[in-house]
Amino acid sequence: MFGYTEEQISQFGLTVGVTAFMVYMVFIILQLARESKAGRFGTFVLLLGLGVGLIGFAAKGLIKYFLAGVGD
């Protein structure tokens, strides 16, 4: 499609699509904190508790990137 292979389209969807979804999830967490009047500490706890999965996903990508560079 448009001169791109299936692998290139999948990689683009994974990087851009999942990144956009992660940014949207942060927006949802902040909106939840605002509507519940959580305050600064409550917002921090929400971001910490619900954002750990997002941080783990990003860390996995970085770890894979650096380990791939070591083996080459």
C-alpha distances in whole Angstrom, upper triangle without the diagonal:
4,5,6,7,8,11,10,9,12,14,13,14,17,19,18,18,21,23,23,24,27,28,28,30,32,33,34,36,38,38,40,42,43,43,46,48,47,48,48,48,47,44,44,44,41,39,40,40,37,35,36,33,31,33,33,29,29,31,29,27,29,31,28,27,31,32,29,30,34,33,31
4,6,9,11,13,11,10,14,15,14,15,18,19,18,19,22,23,23,25,27,28,28,31,33,33,34,37,38,38,40,43,43,44,46,48,48,49,48,49,47,44,44,45,42,40,41,41,38,36,37,34,32,33,34,30,29,32,30,27,30,32,29,28,31,32,29,30,34,33,32
4,7,10,12,10,10,14,15,14,16,19,19,19,20,23,24,24,26,28,29,30,32,34,35,36,38,40,40,42,44,45,46,48,50,49,50,49,50,49,45,45,46,43,41,42,42,39,37,38,35,32,34,33,30,29,31,30,27,29,31,28,26,30,30,27,28,32,31,29
4,7,8,6,7,10,11,10,12,15,16,16,17,20,21,21,23,25,26,27,29,31,32,33,35,37,38,39,41,42,43,45,47,46,47,46,47,45,42,42,43,40,37,38,39,36,33,34,31,29,30,30,26,26,28,26,23,25,27,24,23,26,27,24,25,29,28,26
4,5,5,6,9,10,11,12,14,16,17,17,19,21,22,23,25,27,28,29,32,33,34,36,37,38,40,42,43,44,46,48,47,48,46,47,46,42,42,42,40,37,38,38,35,33,33,30,28,30,29,25,25,27,25,22,24,26,23,22,25,26,22,24,27,26,25
4,5,5,6,9,10,11,12,14,15,15,17,19,20,21,23,25,26,27,30,31,31,33,35,36,37,40,41,42,43,45,44,46,45,45,43,40,40,40,38,35,36,36,33,31,31,28,26,28,27,23,23,25,23,20,23,25,21,21,25,25,22,24,27,26,25
4,5,5,6,9,10,10,12,14,15,16,18,19,20,22,24,25,26,28,30,31,32,34,35,36,38,40,41,43,44,43,44,43,43,42,39,38,38,36,33,34,34,31,29,29,26,24,25,24,20,20,22,20,17,20,21,18,18,21,21,18,21,24,22,21
4,5,5,6,9,10,11,12,13,15,16,18,19,21,22,24,25,27,28,30,31,33,34,36,37,39,40,42,43,42,43,42,42,41,38,37,38,35,32,33,33,31,28,29,26,23,25,24,20,20,22,20,17,19,21,18,17,21,21,19,20,24,23,22
4,5,5,6,9,10,10,11,13,15,16,17,19,21,21,23,25,26,27,29,31,32,33,35,37,38,39,41,40,42,40,41,39,36,36,36,34,31,32,32,29,27,28,25,23,24,24,20,20,22,21,18,21,23,20,19,23,24,21,23,26,26,25
4,5,5,6,9,10,10,11,14,15,15,17,19,20,21,24,25,26,27,30,30,32,34,35,36,38,40,38,40,39,39,37,34,34,34,31,29,30,30,27,25,25,22,20,22,21,17,17,20,18,15,18,20,17,17,21,22,19,22,25,24,24
4,5,5,6,8,9,10,12,14,15,16,18,20,21,22,24,25,27,29,30,31,33,34,36,37,39,38,39,37,37,36,33,32,33,30,28,28,28,26,23,23,21,18,20,19,15,15,17,15,12,15,17,14,14,18,18,16,18,22,21,21
4,5,5,6,7,9,10,12,13,15,16,18,19,21,22,24,25,27,28,30,31,33,34,36,37,36,37,36,36,35,32,31,32,30,27,28,28,25,23,24,21,18,20,20,16,15,18,17,14,16,19,17,16,20,21,19,20,24,24,23
4,6,5,5,7,9,10,11,13,15,15,17,19,20,21,23,25,26,27,29,31,32,33,35,34,35,34,35,33,30,30,30,28,25,26,27,23,21,22,19,17,19,19,15,15,18,17,14,17,20,18,18,21,22,21,23,26,26,26
4,6,5,5,8,10,10,11,14,15,16,18,20,20,22,24,25,26,28,30,31,32,34,33,34,33,33,31,28,28,28,26,23,24,24,21,19,19,16,14,16,15,12,12,15,13,11,14,16,14,15,18,19,18,20,23,23,24
4,6,6,6,9,10,11,12,14,15,17,19,20,21,23,24,26,27,29,30,32,33,32,33,31,31,30,27,26,27,25,22,23,23,21,18,19,16,13,15,15,11,10,13,13,10,12,15,14,13,17,18,17,19,22,22,22
4,6,5,6,9,10,11,12,14,16,17,18,20,21,23,24,26,27,29,30,32,31,32,30,31,30,26,26,27,25,22,23,24,21,18,20,18,14,16,17,14,12,16,16,13,15,18,17,16,20,22,21,22,25,26,26
4,5,5,6,9,10,11,12,15,15,17,19,20,21,23,25,26,27,29,30,30,31,30,30,29,26,26,26,23,21,23,23,19,18,19,16,14,16,17,13,13,17,16,14,17,20,19,19,22,24,23,24,27,28,28
4,5,5,6,9,10,10,12,14,15,16,18,20,21,23,24,25,27,29,27,29,27,28,26,23,23,23,21,18,19,19,16,14,15,13,10,13,13,10,10,14,13,12,15,17,16,17,20,21,21,23,26,26,27
4,5,5,6,9,10,11,13,14,15,17,19,20,21,23,25,26,27,26,27,25,26,25,22,21,22,20,17,18,19,16,13,15,13,10,11,13,10,9,13,13,11,13,17,16,16,19,21,21,22,25,26,27
4,5,5,6,9,10,11,12,14,16,17,18,20,21,23,24,26,25,26,25,26,25,21,21,22,20,17,19,20,17,14,17,15,12,14,16,13,12,16,17,15,17,20,20,20,23,25,25,26,29,30,30
4,5,5,6,9,10,10,12,14,15,16,18,20,21,22,24,23,25,24,25,23,20,20,21,18,15,18,18,14,13,15,13,10,13,15,12,12,16,16,15,18,20,20,21,24,25,25,27,30,31,31
4,5,5,6,9,10,11,13,14,15,17,19,20,21,23,21,23,21,22,20,17,17,18,15,12,14,15,11,9,11,10,7,9,11,9,9,13,14,14,16,18,19,19,22,23,24,26,28,29,30
4,5,5,6,9,10,11,12,14,16,17,19,20,21,20,21,20,21,20,16,16,18,15,12,15,16,13,11,13,13,9,11,14,13,12,15,17,16,17,20,21,21,23,26,26,27,30,31,32
4,5,5,6,9,10,10,12,14,15,16,18,20,19,21,20,21,19,16,17,18,15,13,16,16,13,12,15,14,11,14,16,15,15,18,19,19,21,23,24,24,27,29,29,30,33,34,35
4,5,5,6,9,10,10,12,14,15,17,18,17,19,19,19,17,14,15,15,12,10,13,13,9,8,12,11,9,12,14,13,14,17,18,18,20,22,23,24,26,28,29,30,32,34,35
4,5,5,6,9,10,11,12,14,15,17,15,16,15,16,15,11,12,13,10,8,11,12,9,7,11,11,9,11,14,14,13,16,18,18,20,22,23,24,26,28,29,30,32,34,35
4,5,5,6,9,10,10,12,14,15,15,16,16,17,15,12,14,15,12,10,14,14,12,11,15,15,12,15,18,17,17,20,22,22,23,26,27,27,29,31,32,33,35,37,38
4,5,5,6,9,10,10,12,14,14,16,16,17,15,12,14,14,11,10,14,13,10,11,14,14,13,16,18,18,18,21,23,23,24,27,28,29,31,32,33,35,37,39,40
4,5,5,6,9,10,11,12,11,13,13,14,11,8,10,10,7,7,10,10,7,8,12,13,12,14,16,17,17,20,22,22,24,26,27,28,30,32,33,34,36,38,39
4,5,5,6,9,10,10,10,11,11,12,10,7,10,11,8,8,11,12,10,11,14,16,14,16,19,19,19,21,24,24,25,27,29,30,31,33,35,36,38,40,41
4,5,5,6,9,10,10,12,13,15,12,10,13,14,11,11,15,15,13,14,17,18,17,19,22,22,22,25,27,27,28,30,32,32,34,36,37,39,41,42,44
4,5,5,6,9,9,11,13,14,10,9,12,12,9,10,13,13,11,13,16,17,17,19,21,22,22,25,26,27,29,31,32,33,35,37,38,39,41,43,44
4,6,5,6,5,8,9,10,7,5,9,9,7,9,12,12,11,13,16,18,17,19,21,22,23,25,27,28,29,31,33,33,35,37,38,39,41,43,45
4,5,5,7,8,10,12,10,8,12,13,11,12,15,16,15,16,19,21,20,21,24,25,25,27,30,30,31,33,35,36,37,39,41,42,43,46,47
4,5,8,10,13,15,12,11,14,15,12,14,17,17,16,18,21,22,22,24,26,27,27,30,32,32,33,36,37,38,40,41,43,44,46,48,49
4,5,9,12,12,9,9,13,13,11,14,16,16,15,17,20,22,22,23,26,27,28,29,31,33,34,35,37,38,40,41,43,44,46,48,50
4,6,9,11,8,9,12,13,12,14,17,17,17,18,21,23,23,24,27,28,29,30,33,34,34,36,38,39,40,42,44,45,46,49,50
4,7,7,5,6,9,9,9,11,13,14,14,16,18,21,21,22,24,26,26,28,30,31,32,34,36,37,38,40,42,43,44,46,48
4,6,5,6,9,10,10,12,14,15,16,17,20,22,22,22,25,27,27,28,31,32,32,34,36,37,38,40,42,43,44,46,48
4,5,5,6,9,10,11,12,14,15,16,18,21,20,20,23,25,24,25,29,30,29,31,34,34,35,37,39,40,41,43,45
4,5,5,6,9,10,10,12,14,15,16,19,20,19,22,24,24,25,27,29,29,30,33,34,34,36,38,39,40,42,44
4,5,5,6,9,10,10,12,13,15,18,18,19,21,23,23,24,27,29,29,30,33,34,34,36,38,39,40,43,45
4,5,5,6,8,10,10,11,14,16,16,16,19,21,21,22,25,26,26,28,31,31,32,34,36,37,38,41,42
4,5,5,6,8,10,10,12,15,15,14,17,19,19,20,23,24,24,26,28,29,29,31,34,34,35,38,40
4,5,5,6,8,9,11,14,14,14,17,19,19,20,22,24,25,26,28,30,30,32,34,35,36,38,40
4,5,5,6,8,10,12,13,13,16,17,18,19,22,23,24,25,28,29,30,31,33,35,36,38,40
4,6,5,5,8,10,10,10,13,15,15,16,19,20,21,22,25,26,27,28,30,31,33,35,37
4,6,5,6,9,10,9,12,14,15,15,18,19,20,21,23,25,25,27,29,30,31,33,35
4,6,6,8,10,11,12,14,16,16,18,20,21,22,24,26,27,28,30,31,32,34,36
4,6,7,8,10,11,12,14,15,17,19,20,21,23,25,26,27,29,31,32,33,36
4,5,5,6,9,10,11,12,14,16,17,18,20,21,23,24,26,28,29,31,33
4,5,5,6,9,10,10,12,14,15,16,18,20,21,22,24,26,27,28,30
4,5,5,6,9,10,11,13,14,15,17,19,20,21,23,25,26,27,29
4,5,5,6,9,10,11,13,14,16,17,19,20,22,23,25,26,28
4,5,5,6,9,10,11,12,14,15,16,18,20,21,23,24,26
4,5,5,6,9,10,10,12,14,15,16,18,20,21,22,25
4,5,5,7,9,10,11,13,15,16,17,19,20,22,23
4,5,5,6,9,10,11,13,14,16,17,19,21,22
4,5,5,6,9,10,11,12,14,15,17,18,20
4,5,5,6,9,10,11,12,14,15,17,19
4,5,5,6,9,10,11,13,15,16,17
4,5,5,6,9,10,11,13,15,16
4,5,5,6,8,10,11,12,15
4,6,5,6,9,10,11,13
4,6,5,6,9,10,11
4,5,5,6,9,10
4,5,5,6,9
4,5,5,7
4,6,6
4,6
4
